[in-house]
Amino acid sequence: MSRGLISETGYEPAAETGIALPAKVHSIQLMRAIAAMLVVLFHVHQAFAIRFTPPFFAVESYLFAFGAVGVHIFFVISGFIMVYTNPPGKVFAAKTFFRRRLLRIYPIYWLCAALYVAVHVLIGQAYHIDAREAAGALLLLPGNASSIIGPAWTLAFEMYFYLCFGLAMLAGSGRGLIILIGFFTISVAAGAVLPIDHPVWTLVTSSLLIEFIAGATIGWLLVAGKLPSRGGLTITMTAIILFGAGIAAGYERVPSVVMWGVPSVLLILGLAMHEAARAPSALVRKLGHFGDSSYALYLIHILLVTLAIELARQIPWLADQPPALIAIPFALAALLVAEFLHHRVEKRMLGWLTPRRKPPLPLVQTGHP
């Protein structure tokens, strides 16, 4: 496996394979940041196009809506990173795994949710949800996860995957992955046979779960040294071509798990293979650090969109601008806010919540933004 992995420092070999693993795969870290930015561009363009100036080009909204693909990329990365950070030969400590997952997801999410509630009250747009819905949102339960932070519906999927992954890994890395693949496959099939209209059933039988196990399989192949040493760049380019073909053909015509899920899997596979064979460039390593703040960006960007809308209502010049011209600088500004939130708040919060006798929680241990 290769030159890319063994040419750097700070790698830990997996006990059963003897393969040196870096703390993070830089190209996939960069892809996390890109995926988050795609989602941000989609949401801010949509919000301004609906409320203010129509898009300059008729196809503009369609192109920006491609940003929804970021969610599919996130899910594949989540599966990949869960296996990558719990490789074969490493003793799986379920208690530690679940504690880290809970601390990684909930504290910063609760803080952002509080900010959303406070800002909405201040601008006269208070949430109209009852105590049950609020509790469901704070716990990221199916059906209620998006009640405060709209995109948080994806976090309900993340938490379910973490639960299933942690339980499956009790059987061992390889056996656990097989169990997970079998369970999710049966679940998705059950959903197709029994289309029950209930948020819990909808989640646990969603075809989106296939993206998690596809990413997990790629992670296992990488840490087990079973990925080919050549062809990574070709697979990556194939994924990009498929994304483009989906846009050209009309991505509403095919279920998103096929239209966007398949190229997302190929994208992460290609990037993993390429970095395993060749050390990442200095630019990829440098820009990859934005992946660490992608979760903060995902959580905070809708609130920033809300504030931008309020600002545009006070400044007509902003409201008159084409949505595309607003979306790009907004996304860059949102990234800076997310960087501040991640470094000045999120990292410190994790440091406070992590026992001092142990190192801070690795911020790369999540595939979600």
Secondary structure, 3 states (H helix, E strand, C coil): CCHHHHCCCCCEECCCCCCEECCCCHHHHHHHHHHHHHHHHHHHHHHHHHHCCCCCCCCHHHHHHHHHHHHHHHHHHHHHHHHHCCCCCCCCCHHHHHHHHHHHHHHHHHHHHHHHHHHHHHCCCCCCCCHHHHHHHHCCCCCCCCCCCHHHHHHHHHHHHHHHHHHHHHHCHHHHHHHHHHHHHHHHHHHHHCCCCCHHHHHHCCCCHHHHHHHHHHHHHHHCCCCCCCCHHHHHHHHHHHHHHHHHHCCCCCCHHHHCHHHHHHHHHHHHHHHHHCCCCHHHHHHHHHHHHHHHHHHHHHHHHHHHHHHHHHCHHHHCCCHHHHHHHHHHHHHHHHHHHHHHHHHHHHHHHCCCCCCCCCCCCCCCC
